């Protein structure tokens, strides 16, 4: 079974949420922080599960750009400079379906590492 393709994708900048709407009227909003820490890129996931890099300090991350990639994915450019992951429709659907479990796992891994969702130091953005 293939994942449904969103008929509309909207970024809610203030809430920092990506909304995916489907033809059947179903709609899901995913926090950008969640998308960033579960980016499908090799930079985050590695080439093997043992190489995955725990993403910390991403609580306030936003999106700079959303770019369609063929008929199968979108490329999300995050405002922390990360832009190397392609979010396929299947992967986005997986993130929707397992959101609670994945988020709980992420929070548990942060706690175990003694890390935080809060960014360290002073955030500097280039204009």
Secondary structure, DSSP 8 states (H G I E B T S, - for coil): ------SEEEEETTTTEEEEE-TTS-EEEEEHHHHHHT--SHHHH-SSGGG-----S-TT--EEEEEEETTTEEEEEETTS----EEEHHHHHHHHHTHHHHHHHHHHHHHHHT--SS--S------
